[in-house]
């Protein structure tokens, strides 16, 4: 499995005081020395952490950017200018602390299919952040997404009380079905150093996108060591 490191919460810490510390560029430069696949950045409509300039600055480092974004035409324009390696479409609500669930592709199939067309024409890989649900996977296939990213939040929450088998089985079945439809599979949300080992039991996952746990752990061991430890666990 490959690892995508989400650096949003480095920007969250920077924005708490304003100014430039901690430097997103410095953090990204350190992370890119490790054997990661991409840097994940969520450009939210309210710009609560990642700012437009951050995308351009990180792109100048030569990083593969996995851009998380809502189905929003203003942000689409930025994406078409920055040309990230990949885009993961996610749901977005202004009042949420973090992304609370998967994108409802079923209810907006035609809109999403039209929305991703100019992005795919620029050879940007498209992923949809969805719950491990058969209907949503079929909708992802319909809109011609390249990947799905399974929302592992319910699994991660259930892991805390030791009652995760049901949620884990859903992830396994969803990954298997998506691959039968020729969709590639990523996963993320709530994965940490305690539960991530189970992802190796799900056949065919291409990449895990993990941020909060790595950035939190880096407070104690440093960002380079935090990334190294996560890479050891998934490989």
C-alpha positions in Angstrom: 0.0 0.0 0.0 1.0 3.6 -0.7 0.7 6.4 1.9 -0.7 9.8 1.2 0.0 12.2 4.1 -2.6 14.9 4.7 -1.0 18.1 5.9 -4.1 20.2 6.5 -3.6 20.3 10.3 -0.2 21.8 10.0 -2.0 24.7 8.3 -4.6 24.6 11.1 -1.9 25.2 13.7 -0.4 27.9 11.6 -3.7 29.7 11.2 -4.5 29.5 14.9 -2.0 32.4 15.4 -1.7 33.8 11.9 1.7 34.4 10.5 3.9 31.7 9.0 4.6 29.2 11.7 4.7 26.2 11.4 5.8 26.4 7.8 3.8 24.2 5.5 6.6 24.3 3.0 9.2 23.2 5.6 6.9 20.4 6.8 6.2 19.2 3.2 9.9 19.2 2.4 10.7 16.9 5.3 7.8 14.6 4.5 8.7 14.3 0.9 12.1 12.8 1.9 10.2 9.8 3.1 8.8 7.0 0.8 5.3 8.5 0.5 3.2 8.6 -2.6 1.4 12.0 -2.3 0.6 15.0 -0.1 -3.1 15.4 0.5 -4.5 18.9 0.9 -8.2 19.8 1.4 -9.0 23.2 -0.1 -12.2 23.9 1.7 -14.7 26.6 0.6 -14.1 28.5 3.9 -10.3 28.1 3.6 -10.2 27.1 7.3 -6.7 25.5 6.9 -5.2 25.2 3.4 -5.1 28.4 1.5 -4.9 28.9 -2.3 -1.3 30.0 -2.0 -0.4 26.8 -0.2 -1.4 24.7 -3.2 0.9 26.7 -5.5 3.8 26.6 -3.0 3.6 22.9 -2.5 3.3 22.3 -6.2 6.6 24.2 -6.7 8.3 21.6 -4.5 7.5 19.1 -7.2 5.1 17.2 -4.9 2.3 14.9 -6.1 -0.7 16.7 -4.7 -3.9 14.8 -3.9 -6.4 17.7 -3.7 -9.5 17.1 -1.7 -12.3 19.4 -2.7 -16.1 19.8 -2.8 -18.1 19.8 -6.0 -17.5 23.5 -6.3 -16.9 25.3 -9.6 -14.8 28.1 -8.1 -12.4 25.5 -6.6 -12.5 23.6 -9.9 -11.0 26.6 -11.6 -8.1 26.6 -9.1 -7.7 22.8 -9.6 -7.5 23.3 -13.4 -4.7 25.9 -12.9 -2.7 24.0 -10.2 -3.2 20.6 -12.0 -2.8 18.3 -9.0 -1.8 14.7 -9.5 -5.3 13.6 -8.3 -8.5 15.0 -6.9 -10.7 13.4 -4.3 -14.3 14.8 -4.3 -15.6 15.0 -0.7 -18.8 16.3 0.9 -18.5 19.6 2.8 -20.5 21.3 5.4 -19.4 24.6 6.9 -20.3 23.6 10.5 -18.5 20.3 10.6 -15.2 19.9 12.4 -14.0 17.2 10.0 -15.6 15.4 7.1 -18.5 13.5 8.7 -19.5 11.0 6.0 -19.1 10.0 2.4 -20.1 11.9 -0.7 -23.7 11.0 -1.9 -22.9 10.3 -5.5 -26.2 8.6 -6.2 -28.2 11.8 -5.7 -26.1 13.9 -8.1 -24.6 11.5 -10.6 -25.2 13.7 -13.7 -23.8 16.8 -11.9 -20.6 14.9 -10.8 -20.1 13.3 -14.2 -20.2 16.7 -15.8 -18.1 18.3 -13.1 -15.2 15.8 -13.4 -15.0 15.8 -17.2 -12.7 18.9 -17.6 -10.5 17.5 -14.8 -10.2 14.2 -16.5 -9.4 15.9 -19.8 -6.3 17.3 -18.0 -5.3 13.8 -17.0 -6.1 14.4 -13.3 -7.0 11.1 -11.6 -10.4 11.3 -10.0 -11.4 9.7 -6.7 -14.7 9.9 -4.8 -14.8 9.8 -1.0 -17.7 7.5 -0.3 -19.1 5.3 2.4 -18.6 1.5 1.8 -22.0 1.2 0.2 -22.8 -0.8 -3.0 -25.1 1.9 -4.4 -22.5 4.6 -4.1 -19.8 2.3 -5.7 -22.1 1.7 -8.6 -22.7 5.5 -8.9 -18.9 6.0 -8.9 -18.6 3.6 -11.7 -21.3 5.4 -13.6 -19.7 8.8 -13.4 -16.4 7.3 -14.6 -14.3 7.9 -11.5 -10.9 6.3 -11.5 -10.9 5.5 -7.8 -13.1 5.3 -4.8 -11.8 6.3 -1.4 -13.6 4.3 1.3 -14.6 6.4 4.3 -13.1 4.5 7.2 -14.6 6.7 9.9 -17.3 4.3 11.1 -14.7 1.5 11.3 -12.2 3.7 13.2 -14.9 4.8 15.7 -16.0 1.2 16.2 -12.4 0.1 16.7 -12.2 2.2 19.9 -14.7 0.0 21.7 -13.6 -3.3 20.1 -16.8 -3.8 18.1 -15.5 -3.1 14.6 -16.0 -6.5 12.8 -19.3 -5.4 11.1 -17.8 -2.2 9.8 -14.6 -4.0 8.8 -16.5 -6.6 6.8 -18.3 -3.7 5.0 -15.0 -2.3 4.0 -13.8 -5.7 2.7 -17.0 -6.3 0.7 -17.0 -2.7 -0.7 -13.3 -3.0 -1.8 -14.0 -6.3 -3.5 -17.0 -5.1 -5.3 -15.3 -1.9 -6.5 -12.4 -3.9 -7.9 -14.9 -6.1 -9.7 -16.2 -3.0 -11.4 -12.6 -2.0 -12.4 -12.4 0.8 -9.9 -9.2 1.3 -7.9 -9.6 1.6 -4.1 -8.1 4.0 -1.6 -9.1 4.4 2.0 -8.9 7.0 4.8 -10.4 8.9 7.7 -9.7 8.1 11.4 -7.0 5.6 10.6 -4.2 5.7 13.2 -1.2 3.8 14.6 -3.5 1.4 16.5 -5.9 0.3 13.8 -4.1 0.8 10.5 -2.6 -2.7 10.5 -6.1 -4.1 9.6 -6.1 -2.4 6.3 -3.5 -4.9 5.1 -6.3 -7.5 5.4 -8.4 -5.8 2.7 -7.3 -7.0 -0.6 -6.4 -4.5 -3.3 -6.2 -1.2 -1.4 -3.9 1.1 -3.4 -3.4 4.0 -1.0 -4.2 5.1 2.5 -4.6 8.8 3.2 -3.8 9.7 6.8 -3.3 13.1 8.4 -4.6 13.8 11.8 -2.9 10.8 13.5 0.5 11.5 11.9 0.5 15.2 12.6 -0.6 14.5 16.2 2.1 11.9 16.7 4.7 14.3 15.2 4.3 16.6 18.2 6.2 14.0 20.3 8.5 12.3 17.8 8.9 14.8 14.9 7.2 14.7 11.5 9.9 12.5 9.8 9.7 9.8 12.5 5.9 9.9 12.6 5.8 9.2 8.8 8.4 6.5 9.1 6.4 4.7 11.8 3.2 4.8 9.7 5.0 3.5 6.7 6.4 0.6 8.7 2.9 -0.3 9.9 1.3 -0.3 6.5 4.1 -2.2 4.8 
